Amino acid sequence: MKGFAKWLIQLGVALVAIWLISGVPLLISGLQKGQFLWKEYIETLKSMIDSLFPLQDYAIEYTVGWNFVKRLPLFPNLAEYIEYSLQILFLALAAAIVFSILGTFMTMLLKERARQRVKMVFYFLESLPDILIILLAQLTIVIIYKQTGVLVSKIAVIGDERIYWLPVLCLMILPMIQLYRLSMLTFEAEERQMYVELAKSLGFSKSVILFSHIFRNAIISVFFQSKKTMWFMLSNLFILELMFNIPGIMLFMSQNMSGELFMITVLSFFLPVFVLYSIGEWAFMRRMKRGGAVL
């Protein structure tokens, strides 16, 4: 019960912080003019809450061209932008976690010399900028199409269509390498523990020790480290949507910035991520308290 109360407090503090930050641009614009618009700031915060309810009737006003103002309802139009961005984000995160763990398993099964070479290759790839990765992926699709006439994937969204696997691939590469590096550090630290030596002396194979013992202990650290990776992916999501012309919420927000839209965008990412990691943290901590370790 105490844990749930702490979770509610953390959630409440985060929601209030997001709400307060949403009105900060007004304060900044006032300070640039030598004014502290604290009354207007409070009124803006109040109007944000008032405009959100009822939620099903909420709509964003944005300018098209020079002076033509359009209204975009939250449901279903704006929600579709949010849904598309979340789908790409979570698919990329899931793919990054799966492939980083698989890569770690395969690397750990190698001899020490070969292991070091593989790690160096991955560490080099981590230094590549995300824009270069996207451009190389798009260029590869174009080259394949010119050589074979087969369009493996579209390199940009046109109209109401959606593309998934190529944007997901581009978004997951750098996070996958980050998670791979963290996984290798964690797995190698676990490999030096006494229980691994004991398992070896009992005749267990390297693959059995790796999967049955090291993995179960190391996955906890990998899970908590993936929080940082998630926020790193969010920073790259805007570039991805821009390069692929994806009708996502990040691209829409950059073109139609407002306090209300900022708050809705941040909440649409924060809430599912917060709930997901809260459930994962609760499950891991509960299992650790029962057995002392995930064995």
C-alpha positions in Angstrom: 0.0 0.0 0.0 2.9 2.4 0.8 4.4 1.6 -2.6 1.2 2.4 -4.4 0.9 5.7 -2.4 4.5 6.6 -3.4 3.6 5.8 -7.1 0.6 8.1 -7.0 2.7 10.9 -5.5 5.3 10.5 -8.2 2.7 10.5 -10.9 1.0 13.5 -9.4 4.2 15.5 -9.1 5.2 14.6 -12.7 1.8 15.7 -14.0 1.9 19.0 -12.1 5.5 19.6 -13.4 4.4 19.0 -17.0 1.4 21.4 -16.5 3.6 24.1 -15.1 6.3 23.8 -17.8 3.7 24.1 -20.5 3.2 27.7 -19.6 6.9 28.6 -19.4 7.1 30.0 -23.0 4.9 32.8 -22.0 7.2 33.7 -19.1 10.2 33.5 -21.4 8.6 35.8 -24.0 7.8 38.3 -21.2 11.3 38.3 -19.8 12.7 39.0 -23.3 10.7 42.2 -23.2 11.7 43.0 -19.7 8.4 42.0 -18.1 7.5 39.2 -15.7 4.0 38.1 -16.8 3.2 36.0 -13.8 -0.6 36.9 -13.8 -0.8 36.0 -17.5 1.1 32.8 -16.7 -1.4 31.8 -14.1 -4.3 32.6 -16.4 -2.7 30.5 -19.2 -2.4 27.5 -16.8 -6.0 27.9 -15.9 -7.1 28.1 -19.5 -5.2 25.0 -20.4 -7.1 22.9 -17.9 -10.4 24.5 -18.8 -9.9 23.9 -22.6 -9.0 20.3 -22.1 -12.4 19.3 -20.7 -14.5 17.7 -21.9 -11.7 15.8 -23.5 -13.7 14.4 -26.4 -14.5 18.0 -27.6 -11.0 19.3 -27.3 -9.5 20.7 -30.5 -6.2 22.3 -31.5 -6.3 25.6 -33.5 -3.4 26.0 -35.9 -2.7 28.4 -38.8 -2.5 27.2 -42.4 -0.8 29.6 -44.8 -0.8 33.2 -43.7 -4.1 33.7 -41.8 -6.3 30.7 -42.2 -7.0 29.0 -38.9 -8.2 25.4 -38.7 -9.4 23.3 -35.8 -8.0 19.8 -35.4 -10.0 17.7 -32.9 -8.2 15.5 -30.4 -10.4 12.5 -31.4 -9.8 11.1 -33.9 -7.4 13.3 -35.8 -4.8 14.3 -33.2 -5.0 10.9 -31.5 -4.0 9.3 -34.8 -0.8 11.3 -34.9 -0.1 10.3 -31.3 -0.9 6.6 -32.0 1.4 6.5 -35.0 4.3 8.0 -33.1 3.8 5.7 -30.1 3.6 2.6 -32.4 7.0 3.4 -34.0 8.6 4.3 -30.6 7.5 1.1 -28.8 8.2 -1.1 -31.7 11.7 0.3 -32.0 12.2 0.0 -28.2 11.1 -3.7 -28.3 13.3 -4.5 -31.3 16.3 -2.7 -29.7 15.9 -4.7 -26.5 15.4 -8.1 -28.2 18.3 -7.6 -30.7 20.7 -6.2 -28.0 20.0 -9.2 -25.8 20.5 -11.7 -28.7 23.7 -9.9 -29.7 24.9 -10.1 -26.1 24.2 -13.8 -25.9 26.1 -14.5 -29.1 29.0 -12.4 -28.1 29.3 -13.9 -24.7 29.5 -17.4 -26.3 32.6 -16.3 -28.2 36.2 -16.6 -27.1 37.7 -13.5 -25.4 39.7 -12.3 -28.5 36.7 -12.6 -30.9 34.5 -11.0 -28.2 36.7 -7.9 -28.0 36.6 -7.5 -31.8 32.8 -7.7 -31.9 32.5 -5.1 -29.1 34.8 -2.7 -31.0 32.7 -2.9 -34.1 29.5 -2.1 -32.1 31.3 0.7 -30.2 32.3 2.2 -33.5 28.8 2.1 -34.9 27.5 3.9 -31.8 29.4 7.0 -32.9 27.4 7.3 -36.1 24.9 10.2 -36.1 21.2 9.3 -36.4 20.7 11.4 -39.5 23.5 9.5 -41.3 21.9 6.2 -40.4 18.5 7.4 -41.8 20.1 8.7 -45.0 22.1 5.4 -45.5 18.9 3.4 -45.0 17.0 5.4 -47.5 19.9 5.4 -50.0 20.1 1.6 -49.7 16.4 1.2 -50.5 16.8 3.4 -53.6 19.9 1.4 -54.8 18.1 -1.9 -54.3 15.1 -0.6 -56.3 17.3 0.7 -59.1 19.2 -2.6 -59.3 16.3 -5.1 -58.9 13.1 -3.1 -59.5 11.9 -4.3 -56.1 10.7 -1.6 -53.7 11.6 -3.1 -50.3 10.0 -0.2 -48.4 8.8 3.3 -49.1 11.3 6.0 -48.0 8.6 8.6 -47.2 5.0 8.7 -46.2 2.6 10.1 -48.8 -1.0 11.0 -47.9 -2.7 8.7 -45.4 -0.4 5.7 -45.9 1.8 4.4 -43.1 5.2 2.8 -43.2 6.7 0.9 -40.3 9.7 -1.4 -40.6 12.2 1.1 -42.1 11.5 3.9 -39.6 11.5 1.3 -36.8 14.8 -0.1 -38.0 16.4 3.4 -38.2 15.1 4.4 -34.8 16.2 1.2 -33.1 19.9 0.9 -34.3 21.6 3.4 -32.0 19.5 2.4 -28.9 20.2 -1.2 -29.7 23.9 -0.6 -29.6 23.6 1.4 -26.4 21.7 -1.4 -24.8 24.2 -3.9 -26.2 27.1 -2.1 -24.6 25.3 -1.9 -21.2 24.2 -5.5 -21.5 27.8 -6.6 -22.2 29.1 -4.7 -19.2 26.4 -6.2 -17.0 26.8 -9.8 -18.3 30.6 -9.7 -18.0 30.3 -8.4 -14.4 27.9 -11.3 -13.6 30.3 -13.7 -15.3 32.9 -12.9 -12.7 30.6 -13.8 -9.8 31.3 -16.8 -7.6 28.0 -18.6 -8.5 29.2 -18.8 -12.1 32.4 -20.5 -11.1 30.4 -22.9 -9.0 28.1 -23.7 -11.9 31.1 -24.4 -14.1 32.6 -26.7 -11.5 29.3 -28.6 -11.5 29.7 -29.3 -15.2 27.1 -26.9 -16.6 27.7 -25.7 -20.2 28.5 -22.1 -21.0 25.1 -21.6 -22.8 23.1 -23.0 -19.8 25.0 -20.8 -17.3 24.5 -17.8 -19.5 20.8 -18.3 -20.0 19.7 -19.9 -16.7 21.8 -17.8 -14.3 23.6 -14.8 -15.8 20.7 -13.6 -17.9 18.1 -13.7 -15.0 20.4 -11.6 -12.8 21.7 -9.2 -15.5 18.3 -8.4 -17.1 17.3 -6.3 -14.1 20.1 -3.8 -14.7 19.4 -3.8 -18.4 15.7 -3.0 -17.7 16.5 0.0 -15.5 19.1 1.3 -17.9 16.6 1.1 -20.8 14.8 4.1 -19.2 17.5 6.4 -20.4 17.5 4.7 -23.8 13.7 5.5 -24.1 14.3 9.2 -23.6 17.2 9.1 -26.0 14.8 7.6 -28.6 12.3 10.4 -28.0 14.9 13.0 -29.0 15.5 11.1 -32.2 11.9 10.6 -33.0 11.4 14.1 -34.3 14.3 13.8 -36.8 12.9 10.4 -37.9 9.4 11.9 -38.5 10.9 14.8 -40.4 13.1 12.6 -42.6 10.4 10.1 -43.4 7.6 12.8 -43.6 5.7 10.8 -40.9 2.5 12.4 -39.8 3.4 11.9 -36.1 2.7 14.1 -33.1 6.4 15.3 -32.9 6.4 16.7 -36.4 2.9 18.2 -35.9 4.0 19.9 -32.7 7.1 21.4 -34.2 4.9 23.1 -36.9 2.1 24.2 -34.5 3.7 24.9 -31.1 1.3 25.9 -28.3 1.2 25.3 -24.6 -1.8 23.0 -24.8 -0.3 20.9 -27.6 3.0 20.6 -25.7 1.2 19.4 -22.6 -0.8 16.8 -24.6 2.2 15.6 -26.5 4.4 15.2 -23.4 1.5 13.4 -21.5 0.9 11.1 -24.4 4.5 9.9 -24.2 5.0 10.2 -20.4 2.0 8.2 -19.2 2.5 5.0 -21.1 6.2 5.0 -20.4 5.7 5.7 -16.8 3.1 3.0 -16.4 5.2 0.5 -18.3 8.3 1.0 -16.3 6.4 1.2 -13.0 4.9 -2.2 -13.7 8.3 -3.6 -14.7 9.9 -2.2 -11.6 7.2 -3.5 -9.4 7.5 -7.0 -10.9 11.3 -7.1 -10.6 11.4 -5.7 -7.0 8.7 -8.2 -5.9 10.6 -11.1 -7.3 13.9 -9.9 -5.7 12.2 -9.5 -2.3 10.9 -13.1 -2.5 14.2 -14.7 -3.5 16.9 -12.2 -2.8 17.9 -12.4 -6.5 16.3 -13.3 -9.8 17.7 -16.9 -10.0 
